[in-house]
C-alpha cells in the first residue's frame, strides 16, 4: 500500500461505552459518572472534538442506555457525533458492532479508526495528533503505550491458595515491556475482520492491538503519557479528579 493512498485516509474516533464499570461501583456506569463536574465520557469526547485530524466520533452504547438524557447533553460539538445502540456483552463485541455500523454508513473501509476507552479522560488533542502522525505513514496501525517503570513480580498462585497471601515466584524483566493505552489506531475493515475472527474463535483478546496481532500484524508502539491512565478503581477516580480540577482552576 503506497503512501499516496495513506495520505487521503480520514480518521474517525470510536468510543465503546457499554461496560458497567462494576469495579468502580456507583449507580451509573463509570463512563457516565460525574468527574470534576462533568460526565467522565465528556472529557474524551471534547479531546476528539478539538482534534483537527478527527472527522467524526462514534460511540457504542448499551441499547438500554441509548435514550438516557446524559447522552443528549454530550451530543454537541463542531463535528459529527453518533451514539449507536451497538453495545454488546463484551468490549470486543461493542467495538465490532460499531465498526460494522461504520462500514454500512458510507465511511471508506480503508479509513483509520481510533478506538479509545471512555474511562481514559486524560487523553489530549496533542496525544491524539502524535498517534495519528506517527501511524499515518504505515500500513500496520499502532497504539499509545508507556514503558513500564515499576519492578514486576510474578506471584506463586499455589502458595497464595494455601496461605491466602501471595508469594513472589520470580522477578520479571521490564526491559521490553510496555503498558498499552488507547487510542489504538487501525484500518476500519482490517480491524472489523480481525475482531470478527477473534470473537468467532473465542480468542483471548483484551484490546484492538491483540486482535490485530492474531492476524500477524505488529502494531507500532507510540509513547503515550502517564496522565492517560484508565479509571478502574475509586483511587483512580480520586487521582483523575485531582488532575482535572487542577487544570480547570
N, C-alpha and C positions, 0 to 999 in steps of 0.2 A: 504494500500500500504506500503510495507516494506521499510526500509531504504536501504536494499541491492539493490532494483530496483532504488531508488532515486540516488544512487551513480554513476550509469552508464549513467544517463541522460546528454546529451550535452546541451549547452546554445548557443542561437543564438540571435543576435540583429535585431530588426525591427524598421525602422525609417519611419513613414509616412510623406511625403513631398509634398502632392498635394494641400495644402492650399495656398490661395492667399496672406495672410498677409495684408489684406486691412486696418487694423487699424494702421499699421506702415507706409503704403504708399510706394512709390517708383515704379520704372519701372519693377523690378523683384519681385517675391515672396520673403518674408523676409528671408527665409532659404537659399536663394542663393545670397542675397545682401552681399556686402563686409563688413567685420568686422575685424578691425585690420589687414588689408592687405590680407584677405582670405575670401572665401565664408563662411557664417555662418555655413553651414552644415559641413564644413571640420573639425571643432573642435570636433563635436560629433563623426564623423567617426574615427578621429585619436584616441580618447579615447577608442573606442571599438577595434580598430586595436591593441592598446597597452595592451589590457586586455587578459592575457593568457587563461582565462576560457571561452572566446568567440570563438566559432568555425567558424562562418560566419556572414556576415552582409547583410541584405535585406532592400532595400529602395523602397518604393512605390511612384511612380512618376506619375504626371498627364500625360495621354497619349500624350497630345500636347507638352509636355516638354521633352519627353524621348530622343529626338535626339539633345538636346541642348549641345553645346560644353563644358559647365560648368561641365556636368556630366562626360565627358571623363577625365577632369582634376582631378576629385575626385576618379576615378576608379583605384587607385593604392594603393597597400599595401601588407602586409605579409600574408593575409588570404583572402578567397573568399569573394567578394563583388558583389551583384546582384542588378542592377537597373531594376525595373519592371514597365510596364505601368499599374499599378493596382490602380491608384488614382481614388477615387470616389468623389461624391458631398459632402460628409461629412468625417470627420476624421474616424468615426466608419466604414464606407464603405471601406475606403482605407486600414485600418488595417485588416478588414475581408477579403478583396480581396487578400491582400498579404499573410495572413495566409493560405488561400485556395491554393495559388501557392506553398507555402512551403509544404503543405500536399501532393501535387502531385509531389514533387521534389525528394522524397526519404528520407526526414528527418523523423525521428521517430515521430509519433503523441504524444508520451509521453515526447519529449524533451521540455526543458524550452525555452520560448521566452521572451526576454526583450524588451518591446516596449518603445521607447524613443522619446520625442519631439525634432525635428530638431532645434527648436528655444530655446533649452537649451544648449548653447555651453559651459557652465561652468561645465559640467559633467567631472569627472575624473576617471581614472582607479581604484583608491582606493575606490571611491564610488560604482562603478560597482562591485568590489570584495566584498565589505561589504554587498551589497544586495544579491549577489549570495550565499555567505557562510552562510548568515542568513536564506535564504529561502530553500536551497537545502535539508535540513533535514525534511522539512514539506511536506504536501500534499495539502496545500491551496494556496500557492503563496503569494506574497506581493509586497510592493512598497516603494520607498523612500518618506519620508514626513518630514515636520518640524513642531514643535509645534508653535502655534500662539503666537506671543509676544505682539501684539497691542490690545488695548481695542476695542471691536466690538460694533458698534451702528446699530440698526435696524431703517430704515427710515420709516416715515409715508407717504405713497405714496399719500394718499388723500390730505394732506396738501401741498405736493410738487406740485401736479397738480394745486391746487388753487393759490399758490403763487410763483410758479416756483422754489423757494429754498426749498430743502428738510428739514424736521424737524426730530428730534430724537423721535422715538416712545418708544424705550427701549434700555437698555444696555444688551448685551448678554454675558453670562459667557463663557470664553475661556478655562475653566479648562480641558475639554475633547476634544478640537478642534485641529485638525492638518491640515496643508495645504499640499495637495497632490502634489508630484513631479513625475518625471519619472527618470529612467526606472521603469516600472511596470512589474513584472515577474510572468508568469503563464504557465501552460502546453499548448502546441500547440493546441491539439484537443479540450481541455476544453474551451480555450479562443475563438477559432473559433466558437464553437457551442453557447457559451454564447452571443457573438456579433451577430451571425446569428439570434438568438431568439429575442434579444433586437431590432434589426432593423426591424424584421417582426412585432413585437408588437408596434413599434414606441415609445419605452420606452425612457425616458429622461436619457440617459447615456452620461456622459461627459468625461469619461476615461475608461480604461480597467477594473479597480477595480470595478467601479459601475456596469458594465455588469456582472462581476462575482458575485457581491453581490446579484443580482437579482436571481441567482441560489441557494442562501443560503450559499455561501462561505463567510467567514470572513477573508479577507486577512490580513497578518501581516504588521504592520507599522514599517519600519526601518528608524531610524534617518538619515536624509539627511544632506544637508548643504545649507546655505544661498546663496553661490555662484552658486548654481544650479537653479537659478531663470529663469523664462521664459521671453524671449524678446517679448514684445507685443506692447509697445508704444515707441516713439522716446526717451523718458527719459530712458527707459530700455536699449535701444541700446547704448546710451551715457555712461551709467554706466558699461555695459559689455565691451565696448571699453576701458574704463579706466582700468578695471581689467585685460584684456588680454594684453594690452600694457605694463602694469607694470610687468607682468610675462615674457614678451618677451625681456625685457631690458638685 
